[in-house]
Amino acid sequence: MQAGAGNQDRQPYVIQLKDGTELVGFWEQRETQSGGKVRVELDTPWIQGPQRKMISQSDIISAPTQERPTATLNRRQKGYADAGLVQVSDSLVVPRDNYDRAQRARQMAGLDAAEGEQAVETGETSGADMAGAVTAEPGVAPPRPGFFEQWGAHIGLLLVAVLLTGLVVRMAFLSGD
């Protein structure tokens, strides 16, 4: 899901209505339609497609004011959170469950700590340490096994196979019957 890229470049306006509601949207052209109505494009990028609303100029208390950029950022983050979305960057918005799965996968892969957590060293041993896993500094590869550690079992199995083959040949073909 992509955020409205066009809405990122322009700053929305806060429009106060007489009934106490507050609309936040884009009212760049300020063209009055028939009957004194004005079309406002609401700043709701978490909803698919542009949301437009017709309001009467007589319902507006005062002239619309531009919303502060920090207030816009906070309002959009809250809107995304309420809709179950997470804004990853200015132009990328993903569902919360996909984001959580991706963060968990990154944490399991050791790419970064969980969101909001600091990697804190404790004196306790983890289950991986108890299971005999090789632990090393992040980013440092574990030591490579030696030749006999890597190939010793294969060589031993080959020797046993040769000895057993020799025993079978001796018993079957070289017996004195």
N, C-alpha and C positions, 0 to 999 in steps of 0.2 A: 504494500500500500504506500503510495507516495503522498506526501503533504503537498498542499497547494503551493507550487513554486512561485506563482504570481503574487500570492499574498505575502511572501517573505520580504519583497522589495519595498513595499509601501506600508506606511504606519496606519493602523485602524483608528477610527474616531469613536469616542464615547458619546452616546446620544441619550440624554435624560428625557423621559416621557412624563407626562402629567400624572399617569396612573402609578408612578413610582418605579416602573421598570426601567432598566438600563440596557440599552443595546450597544454592542460593540461591533462596528463594521466599517465598510468603506463607502464613503459618500463623496467621491471625488468630483463627479460631474455636477451634482446639485441641481439637476434639472427637475423642474416641477411638472408633474403629469396633470392630466385633467382632474379637476376636483381638489386641487391643492395637495396632492399626494406626492411623496418622494420615494423613490426606490433605493433601498439600502441593501448592499451585499454584506451579509453577516460574516464575521470572521470566526468561522467554525471549521478549521481544516480537518478535524477528526471525523467530520461527517462527509460521506461521499457526495461529490458534486457541490456546486455553489448554492448557498442558501440565500434567497432574496426575500425581502419583506417590504411591503408597501406601507408607509406610515403617513399620516396627515401632518402637514406642517403646523397645524394648530395644536397638535398633541405634544409638540416639542417645547420643553421649558425654556432652554437657552440654546445658544449656538453650540454645535458639537465641538468638542476639544479633542486634540490628538492624545491618544493613550501613550503613557510613558513606555519605552522599550522594555524595561524590567517588568512592568505590570503585564505587558503583552506576553512576555516569556512565561511568567508565572501562571497566567490565565490559560495559556495554551497547554502547558505541562499538566495543569489540573484537568483540563478538558480531555487530553489524551489518556490520563490515568483513569478518569471516570468512564471513558469509552473502552477501557481494557487494552490500551495501546501504549507503546513506549517510543519516544522520539529519539532515535539513535543519532541522527545528524540533522542539519537544516532541511534536507530533502528526503530523508528516509524515516518512515514510521512503520513499526512492526507490531504484531499482536504480542501482548505481555507473555503468554505461555511460550511462544517461540523464542522471545528474548531470554526468558528464564532458562530454557533448555540450552540455548547457545552459551549463556554465561556458565552454566553447570559443566558443559562440555569443555569450555576453555579452562575452567578450574581443574577438572579431572585431567586434562592434558598438561596442566602445569604452566599454562601460558600466562595466567595472571591470577591474583587472589580474587576471592569472591567480592562482589560489589559492596563497598562500604567497609570491608574488613581489612585489617592490616595483618601481614604475615608476622605472627608473634612466635618467637622461639620459646617453647616450654621444655622443662626437663623431663617430660614423660616420653615413654616409648610408644610408638603407634603400632597398630596391628601389622603394618607392612614390615616394620623393623623386627617384630617377633617372628614373622614368617620366614625370615632369612633373606628378605629382599635387599639388594645392594642400595645403600643410601649414599648419595654424594651431593655436592653443592649443586644448586640449580644451574643448568647450562654446562655442567661438566659431565662428560661421558664416563660410565663405569669402566674399570680396567678390563682390557681384553683378556680372555682366557689363554693360557699357554698351549703349546702344541699337544702335549699329552693329556691335558684337561679336555681339550676339544676332540681329539682323535683317539684317545686311549681305549674307550669302550669299543670303537669300531675295530681297532687292531686286535683287541682281545677276542672279539667275536670271530674275526677271520682266522685267528690261530686255533680256536676251538673247532671251527669247521674243518680246517685242514687236518687236525689230529683225528677227528671222528671219521673223516673220509679215508684216511690212511688205515685206521682200525678196521673199517668195513672191508676195504680191499684186501687186507691181510687175512681176515677171517674167511672171506668168501673165496678168494682165488688162490691164496698161498697156503691153504691148509693141506696137510699131508694125507688126505684120504685116498 
